[in-house]
Amino acid sequence: MTRGVWLLLFAMGLACTPASEDAATWGGGVSRIVDGTPAPEDVATVALLARRTRCSEPSPLLLCSGVLIAPDVVLTATHCLDLFGPEGAHEVFLGSELMPRPSEEGRFVRVAHAVIHPRYEPKTHAYDVALLRLATPVDVTPAQLPSGDVVPMPDAPVRAVGYGDTKDVDEPAGQRRQGAMRVTDVEPASFRAGPAPGMSCVGDSGGPVFARDDTGRDVLVGITVSGDVACREEAVNVRVDALMVDFIEPFLALPAPAQGTTLSPESLCQEDCVNDAQCPSGLTCVVTEGTGGRCLLPALREGNFGASCTENGACGAGGLCARLEPGGTDACRCFTPCTPPPPDPEPESPREPSGGGCSTTSGLAIFGVLLLAEFGRSCWRP
């Protein structure tokens, strides 16, 4: 997927913003593992989100789950990146509760780079895994990777963790949950599991599946990738031990990319870029034919980023407080486009705003919402 396409999709996803902060954010809302319990100790399990662009956005867009396997590396499912592509704008959340509001101990971290498994097969979910390099390391103990002595075995108990659907409307949405399952079938690169009584579901894709070793330690043996639509019978998981030699270990051996920022966020309208490394942290270099490259934030046009801010009102009339990084004192800065947008046309007749739904609606926005809903359905299938 080209950068232009995912920028368009990202804009469509943001075009229809819930008028209420408590409104559902995606596919009717997302909740937790079916028949699961809270998982406060599974701090290495993260939520994968669409990156937020505006600092006033109240609710994140949950895509999937994931698990830290190094201080700056997350393992998740490749299909979780389908909506925006591997080069799209993503971030992760570390914390026990994402929705309806992120927990106070939670933290958002930007995804700087994504790599999908070269043998990934969308139709069968074979090797449906991706590695995400975070922009900054986090002080969290990663999950224990398998060393060969712990592998999925038929009829063995395993434990899934994630932020996915519970199929229970009374359960709070977006909390990290765990559920006990039992292995039903094992193949060289995957295994299947049934409820015992827990079951992974939509939103748990990319999340970890653990087994216990002889010392009682949790070992990462699988990544959730699919299951039956009702989330009652079977979950499909990629075996982590089958990924170690050819995929995970080579990636972990690579040094983190060096930060080579050379352009100032206050003068981006006058400065061309050649690659992302030249751009200030959080921005992407987008090159258009016939012109030089410009450092952009997803869903925004070319512009400069000035003083730190916490809300749009701090940026003057019509100003926008834009999010360069998910967190930090300088994460949000006032955005000024290089070319002012055209004035809004005068309405034919004044109308009162409706009492609910979307604050802004257009054919493109409606298409974007339908696209998000379809993404949620297509990502969880047998």
Secondary structure, DSSP 8 states (H G I E B T S, - for coil): --HHHHHHHHHHHHHS-BSSTTS--STT-----BT-EE-TT-TTEEEEEE---BTT--S-EEEEEEEEEETTEEEE-GGGGTTT-TTS-EEEEESSB-SSS--TT-EEEEEEEEEE-TT-BTTTTBT--EEEEESS--SS-------SS----TT-EEEEEES---S-TTS-SSB-EEEEEEEEEE-SSEEEEEESS-B--TT-TT-EEEEE-TTS-EEEEEEEEEE-TTSSS-EEEEESTTTIIIIIHHHHHS--------S-GGGTTT--BSSGGGS-TT-EEEE-TTS-EEEE-TT--SEEEEEE-SSGGGG-TT-EEEESSSSSTTSEEEEEESS--------SS-----SSSBSS--HHHHHHHHHHHHHHHHTS--
